[in-house]
Every structure is written in C-alpha cells, then in structure tokens.
Amino acid sequence: MTAIKTAIALLVGLALGCGAALAQSYPSKTIKIIVPSSAGGITDFVGRVAADYIANKTGQTVVVENRPGAGGAVGMEAVAKSTPDGYTLGSANTGDIIGKFLHKGLSFDATKDLVPLAKFAQAPQLLAVSAHVPAKTFKEFVAYAKDNPGKINYGSAGTGSLTQIGAEQFARLAGLKLVHVPYRGAIPAITDMISGRVHMMHISLNPTIAHIRAGKLRALAVTAKERWTEYLPDVPTTVEVGMPDYEMDIWFGLVGPRGMPKPIVSQINGYMRDMVRDPAYRKRLIDGFLQPSSTTAEEFEAFLARDIPRWEKMIRDLGLSAQ
C-alpha cells in the first residue's frame, strides 16, 4: 500500500511539474481564437479585443478565425475538439453555451467539453420598438399589444437566437400573443424595425444606439437590475417596470477545450483580468457598449453553473427549438 501511495504521489508530482513547465513556456507559438459568428458582430468584436491584448502582452501572434453556423455550434465544436494546450481558444457569449438546449444532435456538449477561462464583459439587452409604434412607455406598449392580439410582430436574428428567446420570454411574462419574424441576422431586422415593418425587438445596444439617439427607435426597458447610466440613464429596468423575470444580461468571455492544464487556464485568465484593468482596453469595451467585468476561472465556472440552468428552464418553458 505504501508503494502504491508513493507511485501516486510521484505521478501527481510529475503532472504538476509538467503543468508548471508548460505555463512557464506558454505561449511559444501562434494562438488562435475562434469566433463562432461572422465578422463584425459583438462576439467578433470582443474576441478581437482579447486577441489584441494577448498579442501585446505576450509578443506572440494571435489570429482570429470566424466560424459561423448553427447558432455558434460550428465554432464551439471546433474549440471543444481542439488540442487542449491553450493554443486554440474560443470567443463566446451566453448564446454559444446554451445552444445545446436548442440544437438537437450536436456532437459535443458545451457545458462538458469546454472549460470557462474568463468572463470579461457583459451587456444588458433592450426591449426596443419602432418609432412608428404609438406606445411611448413599456406599460403603454404592453397595453397596445394586448389591444391588438396577433397583430404585433417582433424581429429576431433567427430561430433559436437570443433575440427570439428574449422576445418570447417577454411575451410569455406579459401575456401577449406576438408574431415572430425571423431574419438572417439582427441588422436586417433592425432595418425593418426602423421602417415600421417590424414593431419590436429584444436586442442589444450596440447596433441600435445610433437609431435610438436619432429617434428612429424607442428603448422601453433595459433587461437588467440596474439602469445603464452611461448610455440610457432615462430608460427604466425590467425590474422597475414590474417584470424582474425578464432580466437577461448577456456575458462575453473566453473558453477553451476541456483538459487544458490549470496553470495555463490561470495564465489566460490573468491576461483577461489585466485587460479589464487596462484603461485603454477598458475604454474599448465600454465604447463597444459593453460593461467590463472580471472573474477568476473558478468564479466563471461557478457563474455558469448558476446561469445555464436558468436558460435551460426558460427555453423549455417557452418550447423553443432551432430545428
């Protein structure tokens, strides 16, 4: 028995030693960050900010590769099935991790096959309506929609997207019957909302702020606990308007394939925490209409353990599927 314990201790010591050695030499070659969406989107933006910081911090080349498809599943699968050595990472958000509840038959499980590395930004969503809609407030819009059952539509970035999930959650909580109009991305849906062909969207601030400021769109509520004082100080939260279960912040961060050495996980997490504290990079995130945040890898994993079941229940209660 003593010999077995000694052997185990030696193996553990060797593993720890190898992990430490890997961390000391990491990174020694090009790092790839896979973005599971097209170039130009918010997840692409945060991925490129992270890539730029890591490159400047380490002196190594960091490339960004866009792999859109299946609501983020194509890109996340590539990350999950890559070698767990820290040289293939993924830029992810909430929607990329909860996709398994919408897409059946995936060849990987994001919650089991990906390791959370760092959550470094989050963004409340908005309930926004076209300026052509007569309602000026959240409560007025709910009343307007109830007076016109089946006549009010909402646009989304596609079936199974966060924009659809959010809008359906709002409709369920408010007791409304809304018509879903899916698009291939959020931008064409926003364009039709500006013209009045689409009445409402559950959407992020990034692609809508200019139109809100121009009076073409109207923000009725921020889906968060606290007001977004930097950009929409006069817009109430969903908590304030009496709908706390419509709180739907979206997180952004880095993930990697499960099995990465813990020293490298900690090292990458440290890069992201340093990035959030760096005034120039913090400003880049804020200018991108994001709220910088900082967690350890362990805190990120604990957060997901709480957050993912909430989304799973929401999707199940709504009866949604991307198939």
PECORZI-V578906 format. One record per backbone hydrogen bond with DSSP energy under -0.5 kcal/mol. NH is the residue of the N-H (numbers start at 1). CO is the residue of the C=O. If there is no record, write none. Layout:
# PECORZI-V578906
nh->[NH | NH]
co->[CO | CO]
This chain:
# PECORZI-V578906
nh->[5 | 6 | 7 | 8 | 9 | 10 | 11 | 12 | 13 | 14 | 15 | 16 | 17 | 18 | 19 | 20 | 21 | 22 | 23 | 24 | 25 | 26 | 31 | 32 | 33 | 34 | 34 | 35 | 36 | 36 | 41 | 45 | 46 | 47 | 48 | 49 | 50 | 51 | 52 | 53 | 54 | 55 | 56 | 57 | 58 | 59 | 63 | 65 | 67 | 67 | 72 | 73 | 74 | 75 | 76 | 77 | 78 | 79 | 80 | 81 | 82 | 85 | 89 | 90 | 91 | 92 | 92 | 94 | 96 | 97 | 97 | 98 | 100 | 101 | 102 | 103 | 104 | 106 | 110 | 112 | 113 | 114 | 115 | 117 | 118 | 120 | 120 | 121 | 122 | 123 | 126 | 127 | 128 | 128 | 129 | 130 | 131 | 133 | 141 | 142 | 143 | 144 | 145 | 146 | 147 | 148 | 148 | 149 | 150 | 151 | 152 | 154 | 155 | 156 | 161 | 165 | 166 | 167 | 168 | 169 | 170 | 171 | 172 | 173 | 174 | 175 | 176 | 178 | 179 | 180 | 181 | 183 | 185 | 185 | 189 | 190 | 191 | 192 | 193 | 194 | 195 | 196 | 197 | 198 | 200 | 201 | 203 | 203 | 205 | 208 | 209 | 212 | 213 | 214 | 215 | 216 | 217 | 218 | 220 | 220 | 221 | 222 | 223 | 224 | 229 | 231 | 232 | 235 | 236 | 238 | 239 | 241 | 242 | 243 | 246 | 247 | 248 | 248 | 250 | 252 | 253 | 254 | 255 | 256 | 257 | 258 | 260 | 261 | 264 | 265 | 266 | 267 | 268 | 269 | 270 | 271 | 272 | 273 | 274 | 275 | 276 | 277 | 278 | 278 | 282 | 283 | 284 | 285 | 286 | 287 | 288 | 289 | 290 | 291 | 292 | 293 | 300 | 301 | 302 | 303 | 304 | 305 | 306 | 306 | 307 | 308 | 310 | 311 | 312 | 313 | 314 | 315 | 316 | 317 | 318 | 319 | 319 | 320 | 322]
co->[1 | 2 | 3 | 4 | 5 | 6 | 7 | 8 | 9 | 10 | 11 | 12 | 13 | 14 | 15 | 16 | 17 | 18 | 19 | 20 | 21 | 22 | 61 | 87 | 63 | 32 | 89 | 65 | 34 | 91 | 38 | 41 | 42 | 43 | 44 | 45 | 46 | 47 | 48 | 49 | 50 | 51 | 52 | 53 | 54 | 55 | 31 | 33 | 35 | 65 | 69 | 70 | 69 | 67 | 72 | 73 | 74 | 75 | 76 | 77 | 79 | 83 | 32 | 255 | 34 | 90 | 253 | 251 | 93 | 93 | 94 | 94 | 97 | 98 | 99 | 99 | 102 | 103 | 108 | 109 | 109 | 110 | 256 | 254 | 254 | 118 | 252 | 252 | 291 | 250 | 203 | 221 | 126 | 201 | 218 | 199 | 216 | 130 | 137 | 138 | 139 | 140 | 141 | 142 | 143 | 144 | 145 | 146 | 177 | 148 | 148 | 179 | 200 | 181 | 158 | 161 | 162 | 163 | 164 | 165 | 166 | 167 | 168 | 169 | 170 | 171 | 171 | 176 | 152 | 178 | 154 | 156 | 157 | 183 | 185 | 186 | 187 | 188 | 189 | 190 | 191 | 192 | 192 | 192 | 153 | 128 | 126 | 201 | 124 | 205 | 205 | 208 | 209 | 210 | 212 | 211 | 211 | 129 | 127 | 218 | 127 | 236 | 125 | 222 | 227 | 228 | 228 | 232 | 234 | 222 | 224 | 237 | 239 | 238 | 243 | 244 | 223 | 246 | 123 | 121 | 92 | 118 | 90 | 115 | 88 | 113 | 257 | 84 | 261 | 261 | 262 | 263 | 264 | 265 | 266 | 267 | 268 | 269 | 270 | 271 | 272 | 273 | 274 | 275 | 278 | 279 | 280 | 281 | 282 | 283 | 284 | 286 | 285 | 122 | 290 | 120 | 296 | 297 | 298 | 299 | 300 | 301 | 302 | 303 | 303 | 304 | 306 | 307 | 308 | 309 | 310 | 311 | 312 | 313 | 314 | 315 | 316 | 315 | 102]
